[in-house]
C-alpha cells in the first residue's frame, strides 16, 4: 500500500516537470536528468548480483574484492 502511494505520488511530481506544465524543464535540464540516468544505469550494471540472506554483506564484500 505504501509503495503504491509512493509510486503514484512520484508520477504526479514527475508530471509537473513535463513540457506544457507550469514548472516545465527546458532542454538543458532534461539533458542533466538523462545524464544522471545514464550514470545510474552504469553503476547498476557494475554492481555484483548478491541475493538476500543473513550473510549478504559478507558475500557483497567478497564479490567486490575489498
Backbone as CSV, one residue per row, in Angstrom:
resi,resn,N_x,N_y,N_z,CA_x,CA_y,CA_z,C_x,C_y,C_z
1,UNK,0.830,-1.191,0.000,0.000,0.000,0.000,0.876,1.256,0.000
2,UNK,1.863,1.284,0.870,2.728,2.459,0.965,3.524,2.628,-0.331
3,UNK,3.991,1.524,-0.903,4.731,1.582,-2.153,3.879,2.112,-3.296
4,UNK,2.636,1.717,-3.341,1.726,2.189,-4.385,1.495,3.689,-4.256
5,UNK,1.267,4.146,-3.058,1.064,5.581,-2.829,2.325,6.355,-3.203
6,UNK,3.486,5.815,-2.864,4.745,6.485,-3.200,4.948,6.536,-4.713
7,UNK,4.614,5.463,-5.409,4.765,5.440,-6.863,3.825,6.444,-7.526
8,UNK,2.594,6.509,-7.073,1.636,7.466,-7.631,2.074,8.898,-7.341
9,UNK,2.526,9.154,-6.118,2.995,10.496,-5.765,4.216,10.872,-6.598
10,UNK,5.106,9.918,-6.835,6.273,10.185,-7.675,5.880,10.531,-9.104
11,UNK,4.911,9.806,-9.656,4.447,10.112,-11.015,3.783,11.483,-11.089
12,UNK,3.017,11.827,-10.061,2.378,13.147,-10.033,3.439,14.244,-9.985
13,UNK,4.440,14.074,-9.128,5.503,15.082,-9.046,6.306,15.148,-10.342
14,UNK,6.566,13.988,-10.961,7.292,13.968,-12.232,6.504,14.698,-13.319
15,UNK,5.183,14.540,-13.319,4.365,15.171,-14.358,4.409,16.699,-14.281
16,UNK,4.754,17.252,-13.135,4.841,18.712,-13.017,5.957,19.290,-13.885
17,UNK,6.966,18.481,-14.190,8.131,18.972,-14.928,8.082,18.645,-16.411
18,UNK,7.002,18.037,-16.887,6.861,17.728,-18.307,6.563,18.997,-19.100
19,UNK,6.928,19.010,-20.383,6.635,20.195,-21.217,5.148,20.533,-21.215
20,UNK,4.854,21.824,-21.148,3.480,22.298,-21.124,2.944,22.543,-19.728
21,UNK,3.663,22.122,-18.727,3.231,22.330,-17.350,3.879,23.613,-16.812
22,UNK,3.363,24.167,-15.718,3.899,25.430,-15.200,5.388,25.377,-14.824
23,UNK,5.866,24.253,-14.332,7.260,24.154,-13.917,8.075,23.325,-14.907
24,UNK,7.713,23.393,-16.180,8.346,22.548,-17.199,9.852,22.800,-17.266
25,UNK,10.585,21.713,-17.462,12.029,21.799,-17.618,12.373,22.030,-19.085
26,UNK,13.433,22.777,-19.324,13.900,23.008,-20.675,14.896,21.938,-21.097
27,UNK,15.438,22.087,-22.292,16.366,21.098,-22.837,17.600,20.888,-21.953
28,UNK,18.246,21.950,-21.444,19.442,21.685,-20.628,19.150,20.856,-19.381
29,UNK,18.021,21.097,-18.751,17.678,20.343,-17.550,17.399,18.883,-17.870
30,UNK,16.720,18.617,-19.010,16.438,17.234,-19.391,17.723,16.502,-19.763
31,UNK,18.689,17.215,-20.314,19.986,16.597,-20.615,20.673,16.182,-19.313
32,UNK,20.587,17.027,-18.298,21.168,16.695,-16.995,20.450,15.490,-16.394
33,UNK,19.122,15.468,-16.454,18.349,14.333,-15.932,18.746,13.054,-16.672
34,UNK,18.852,13.124,-17.989,19.254,11.960,-18.772,20.663,11.505,-18.429
35,UNK,21.555,12.457,-18.184,22.920,12.110,-17.790,22.955,11.358,-16.471
36,UNK,22.155,11.795,-15.514,22.105,11.101,-14.232,21.528,9.698,-14.394
37,UNK,20.552,9.530,-15.292,20.016,8.193,-15.562,21.102,7.290,-16.126
38,UNK,21.883,7.809,-17.068,22.958,7.010,-17.664,23.983,6.617,-16.606
39,UNK,24.380,7.563,-15.769,25.342,7.264,-14.703,24.755,6.223,-13.743
40,UNK,23.496,6.357,-13.388,22.851,5.390,-12.501,22.790,3.999,-13.115
41,UNK,22.460,3.909,-14.397,22.437,2.607,-15.066,23.830,2.006,-15.152
42,UNK,24.845,2.842,-15.362,26.219,2.352,-15.407,26.596,1.724,-14.066
43,UNK,26.287,2.425,-12.967,26.588,1.879,-11.646,25.767,0.623,-11.366
44,UNK,24.517,0.605,-11.807,23.654,-0.548,-11.573,24.193,-1.794,-12.265
45,UNK,24.700,-1.642,-13.477,25.217,-2.801,-14.203,26.557,-3.257,-13.653
46,UNK,27.305,-2.400,-12.996,28.599,-2.773,-12.429,28.473,-3.391,-11.040
47,UNK,27.331,-3.303,-10.429,27.129,-3.816,-9.079,26.928,-5.323,-9.153
48,UNK,27.658,-6.100,-8.343,27.519,-7.560,-8.413,26.161,-8.026,-7.900
49,UNK,25.691,-9.133,-8.462,24.410,-9.705,-8.057,24.610,-10.525,-6.788
50,UNK,24.035,-10.067,-5.698,24.113,-10.768,-4.418,22.695,-10.900,-3.894
51,UNK,22.278,-12.127,-3.674,20.923,-12.374,-3.203,20.748,-12.032,-1.734
52,UNK,19.513,-12.074,-1.259,19.250,-11.760,0.144,19.728,-12.867,1.061
53,UNK,19.911,-12.522,2.294,20.305,-13.505,3.288,21.036,-12.859,4.443
54,UNK,21.272,-13.653,5.468,21.931,-13.154,6.663,23.360,-12.717,6.351
55,UNK,24.032,-13.429,5.451,25.427,-13.131,5.140,25.584,-12.321,3.853
56,UNK,24.565,-11.577,3.463,24.609,-10.826,2.207,25.727,-9.796,2.194
57,UNK,25.963,-9.142,3.303,27.019,-8.132,3.351,28.390,-8.767,3.121
58,UNK,28.632,-9.898,3.746,29.920,-10.566,3.569,30.105,-11.039,2.128
59,UNK,29.026,-11.572,1.511,29.118,-12.009,0.116,29.344,-10.829,-0.815
60,UNK,28.746,-9.683,-0.509,28.954,-8.489,-1.325,30.398,-8.012,-1.222
61,UNK,30.946,-8.037,-0.038,32.345,-7.613,0.147,33.268,-8.556,-0.618
62,UNK,32.991,-9.860,-0.552,33.828,-10.811,-1.303,33.671,-10.611,-2.809
63,UNK,32.450,-10.323,-3.271,32.206,-10.165,-4.705,32.885,-8.906,-5.257
64,UNK,33.006,-7.883,-4.444,33.655,-6.658,-4.918,35.161,-6.714,-4.741
65,UNK,35.656,-7.703,-4.022,37.104,-7.857,-3.851,37.721,-6.879,-2.895
66,UNK,36.977,-6.395,-1.919,37.520,-5.421,-0.962,37.633,-6.018,0.406
